[in-house]
Amino acid sequence: MTFCLVLLCSAPMSGVILETLNVRKLVAFGFALFTAQIIFFLIGGLIAPSPHTNDQILMTKCVDRESISDRWFFMRPRSSNYSCKEFLPEGDLDKVVPSDVKAAQIVFMAQFPHPREGVQLRMTRWFQQLIAVLMLDVKYKSQFEMRPEAQITFDVRLGYRNHGDSDHDWKEIAYSRETRPLKCTLDPAATRHQGHDHPIGDGFYYDCEVLPLFTLGSCHYDHYLVNLRIPVDTKKGTNTDIGMLQDVWMVEIHQNGGFTKVWFSLKTVVFPATLAALIFFWNRVRELSRQPNLLERTIFALGLVLSCLNCPIEWLSLM
């Protein structure tokens, strides 16, 4: 018995037989495709790690008494003469901040990656992408109540340093003043008795949505540093209605290097196979004694697009 794969042409009641497959070849072809699919599933489930890893960082608060906006403030190593000299202790900011220090002189620092077990880790280009978001700890106080449609404005600097550079040799990637809307709700325990002649007590925290900070399409450097300032300007109304800010957390998310290696390897293997199938198909079409019809050209165009998507050009990002 013979099966015919037929493509209908634009002319009525006509067709073109591209290939003939007997039962054995058809079963072998389907089994090969099914086996390849199972192998890809096993690679993704047993070999490849999770696609992304995140690191939650409590940003350290440093006091910049000289108000030098282009100076880098960092935590490691502490022995460096260029590192932060005055750290704010833990506690309510309205109590631990000295009276002569303004809000714009407080620098929130995040330096990553963190050392683990005494070993200073490094970022790698295998991580491919880097995303950071902010999480705010805002405490309710009656004299610093948050406005429903409040916005937070902050100055952020992103810097980098490579392995072998001096400890203080941080270079700027980007600087920006950003404004983000605050979407926060008060702790339900604080509003449980509201409306029964019970004022909301101080000390409850707001539940705020995360704020996008930055996205890098490649992880090109070994170490990264974030300096964040949240200035207050009563004349312009900047950050005057965001409540009592206590702490700032930064969540850093990057693609796992192991996942990237598996992903690149699969694309490198699959790309020649899809390209060879596309070339084989087009050569068989051109062997016909007529011009390719619309359906055949569409299939070729679709295969060409898929081949471009499977092309492992991401290897260039490692250079």
C-alpha positions in Angstrom: 0.0 0.0 0.0 1.3 3.5 -0.8 0.3 6.8 0.7 0.5 9.9 -1.4 1.2 13.4 0.1 -0.8 15.7 -2.2 -0.7 19.5 -2.3 -3.7 21.1 -4.1 -2.8 23.6 -6.8 -4.6 26.8 -7.7 -6.0 25.2 -10.9 -9.3 23.4 -10.2 -9.3 19.6 -10.0 -5.5 19.3 -10.1 -2.7 18.4 -7.7 0.9 17.7 -7.4 2.4 14.6 -5.8 5.5 15.7 -4.0 6.4 12.4 -2.3 5.2 8.9 -2.0 5.6 7.0 1.3 4.8 3.4 2.1 3.5 2.4 5.4 7.0 1.5 6.8 8.5 4.8 5.9 5.5 6.7 7.2 5.6 4.9 10.6 9.4 5.4 10.8 9.1 9.1 10.1 6.4 9.6 12.7 8.3 7.5 15.3 11.4 9.6 14.7 9.5 12.8 15.3 7.8 11.4 18.4 11.2 10.2 19.7 12.8 13.7 19.1 9.9 15.3 21.0 10.3 12.9 24.0 14.1 13.6 24.0 13.5 17.4 24.1 11.0 17.0 27.0 13.5 14.8 28.9 16.3 17.3 28.4 14.1 20.2 29.7 12.8 18.2 32.7 15.9 16.3 33.8 19.0 18.2 32.6 18.0 21.9 32.2 17.7 23.9 35.5 15.0 26.4 36.2 15.1 29.3 33.7 15.5 32.1 36.2 17.1 32.8 39.6 16.3 35.7 41.9 18.2 37.3 44.8 16.4 39.5 47.3 18.6 42.3 48.6 17.9 44.7 51.5 19.4 47.9 50.3 21.9 49.3 52.8 21.4 53.0 53.9 24.5 55.2 53.6 24.7 58.9 54.6 26.3 61.2 52.0 27.0 64.3 54.1 28.9 66.0 51.3 26.0 65.6 48.9 28.2 64.4 46.0 25.8 63.1 43.4 28.5 61.6 41.1 30.3 59.6 43.8 29.8 55.9 44.1 28.8 54.4 47.4 29.4 50.7 48.0 29.7 48.2 50.8 32.4 45.8 49.8 35.2 45.8 50.6 34.8 47.8 53.9 38.6 48.4 54.0 38.4 50.6 50.9 38.9 54.3 51.4 36.2 55.0 48.9 33.4 53.0 50.5 30.6 54.3 52.6 31.8 55.9 55.8 28.5 56.3 57.7 25.7 53.7 57.8 22.3 54.2 59.2 21.4 51.6 61.9 18.2 49.5 61.7 15.1 51.1 63.0 12.5 53.8 62.1 14.0 56.3 59.8 12.4 59.2 61.6 14.4 58.1 64.7 17.7 56.9 63.4 18.3 59.6 60.8 20.4 62.5 62.3 18.5 65.8 62.3 21.1 67.5 60.1 20.7 64.9 57.3 18.3 65.5 54.5 16.4 62.8 52.6 18.5 63.4 49.4 21.7 62.6 51.4 20.5 59.1 52.2 21.8 56.6 49.6 20.3 53.2 49.3 22.9 50.8 48.1 22.7 47.3 46.5 25.8 45.5 45.4 25.6 42.1 43.7 26.3 39.3 43.5 26.8 38.6 47.2 29.7 36.6 48.4 28.8 33.1 49.6 30.8 31.0 52.0 33.6 33.5 51.9 33.9 33.4 48.1 33.2 36.5 46.0 30.9 35.4 43.2 30.8 37.0 39.8 28.0 37.5 37.2 28.6 35.8 33.9 27.5 36.5 30.3 25.7 33.1 30.4 23.0 34.8 32.5 21.9 36.7 29.3 19.5 39.1 31.0 19.2 41.0 34.2 16.0 42.4 35.7 15.5 44.4 38.9 12.4 45.5 40.8 11.9 47.4 44.0 9.8 46.5 47.0 9.1 49.2 49.6 8.5 48.9 53.3 6.2 51.8 54.1 5.0 52.3 57.7 1.7 54.0 58.5 2.0 57.1 60.7 -0.8 59.6 61.1 1.4 62.6 60.4 2.8 60.9 57.3 -0.3 59.4 55.7 0.0 58.1 52.1 -2.1 59.8 49.5 -4.3 57.3 47.5 -2.7 58.2 44.1 0.8 58.9 45.4 3.9 58.8 43.2 7.4 58.2 44.2 10.4 59.9 42.5 13.9 58.5 42.9 17.3 59.1 41.4 19.0 55.8 40.4 22.5 55.1 39.2 23.6 51.7 37.8 27.3 50.9 37.7 29.6 48.0 37.0 33.0 46.7 37.8 34.9 43.8 36.3 37.1 41.3 37.9 40.6 42.7 38.3 39.5 46.3 38.4 40.2 48.5 41.5 37.7 48.1 44.3 36.5 51.7 43.8 36.7 51.7 40.0 32.9 51.7 39.3 31.8 52.8 35.9 28.3 54.2 35.2 26.0 52.3 32.9 23.0 54.6 33.3 21.6 57.4 35.4 17.9 58.4 35.5 15.3 60.2 37.6 12.2 58.1 37.6 8.7 58.5 38.8 6.5 55.5 39.6 2.9 55.3 40.9 2.5 53.7 44.3 -0.3 51.2 44.5 -0.5 50.4 48.2 -3.2 49.1 50.6 -3.0 49.3 54.4 -2.7 46.1 56.4 -6.2 44.8 56.9 -5.5 44.5 60.7 -5.1 48.3 60.8 -8.5 49.1 59.2 -10.4 46.4 61.0 -11.9 48.8 63.6 -12.0 51.8 61.3 -15.3 53.5 61.4 -16.1 52.5 65.0 -14.5 55.6 66.6 -11.1 53.9 66.7 -8.3 55.7 64.9 -5.8 53.7 62.9 -2.8 53.1 65.1 0.7 53.9 64.0 3.1 51.0 63.2 1.1 49.1 60.6 2.7 48.6 57.2 1.3 49.2 53.7 1.2 46.3 51.2 2.7 47.8 48.1 3.1 46.4 44.6 6.6 46.0 43.2 8.1 48.8 41.2 10.1 48.1 38.0 13.7 49.4 38.3 15.7 48.4 35.3 16.2 45.7 32.6 19.4 44.7 30.9 19.3 42.6 27.8 22.7 41.2 28.5 24.8 40.5 31.6 28.1 41.7 30.3 30.0 42.6 33.5 31.2 40.8 36.6 29.8 43.1 39.4 27.0 45.6 39.6 26.1 48.4 41.9 22.9 50.4 42.4 22.8 53.8 44.2 19.3 55.0 44.9 18.2 58.4 46.3 14.7 59.4 47.3 14.7 63.2 47.6 12.0 65.2 49.3 11.0 68.7 48.1 8.2 70.3 50.0 7.9 73.2 47.5 7.5 70.9 44.5 5.6 68.3 46.4 8.1 65.6 45.6 7.8 62.5 47.8 5.8 64.4 50.4 2.8 62.0 50.4 4.4 58.5 50.2 4.1 57.7 53.9 7.0 56.8 56.2 9.5 54.8 54.2 11.4 52.3 56.3 13.4 50.0 54.0 13.9 49.4 50.3 14.3 45.9 48.9 15.7 45.1 45.5 14.9 41.8 43.8 17.5 40.9 41.1 16.4 38.3 38.6 18.7 36.7 36.0 18.5 33.8 33.6 20.3 30.7 34.9 23.6 29.9 33.1 22.9 26.2 33.0 19.5 26.9 31.3 21.2 29.1 28.8 23.7 26.4 27.9 21.0 23.8 27.3 19.0 26.4 25.3 21.9 27.3 23.1 22.8 23.7 22.6 19.4 22.7 21.4 19.1 25.7 19.0 22.6 24.8 17.6 21.4 21.2 17.0 17.9 22.0 15.7 18.9 24.8 13.3 20.9 22.7 10.8 18.1 20.1 10.8 15.4 22.6 10.0 17.5 24.3 7.5 18.3 21.1 5.7 14.6 20.1 5.6 13.8 23.5 4.2 16.4 23.2 1.5 15.3 19.7 0.6 11.7 20.8 0.3 12.5 23.7 -2.0 14.8 21.6 -4.2 12.0 19.1 -4.7 9.5 21.9 -5.6 11.9 23.3 -8.1 12.3 20.0 -9.8 8.7 20.2 -10.9 8.0 21.2 -14.5 6.1 24.3 -13.4 6.5 27.4 -11.2 5.9 27.0 -7.5 2.3 27.8 -6.5 1.1 30.1 -3.7 0.8 27.3 -1.1 4.3 26.0 -1.8 5.8 29.5 -1.6 3.9 30.1 1.7 5.3 26.9 3.2 8.8 27.9 2.1 8.3 31.4 3.7 7.1 29.8 6.9 10.0 27.5 7.0 12.4 30.3 6.4 11.0 32.3 9.3 11.2 29.3 11.6 14.8 28.7 10.5 15.7 32.4 11.3 14.1 32.0 14.8 16.1 28.8 15.4 19.4 30.4 14.3 21.6 30.5 17.4 22.8 34.1 17.0 22.7 34.3 20.8 26.3 32.9 20.8 27.4 36.3 19.8 26.3 37.8 23.1 29.1 35.8 24.8 31.8 37.6 22.9 
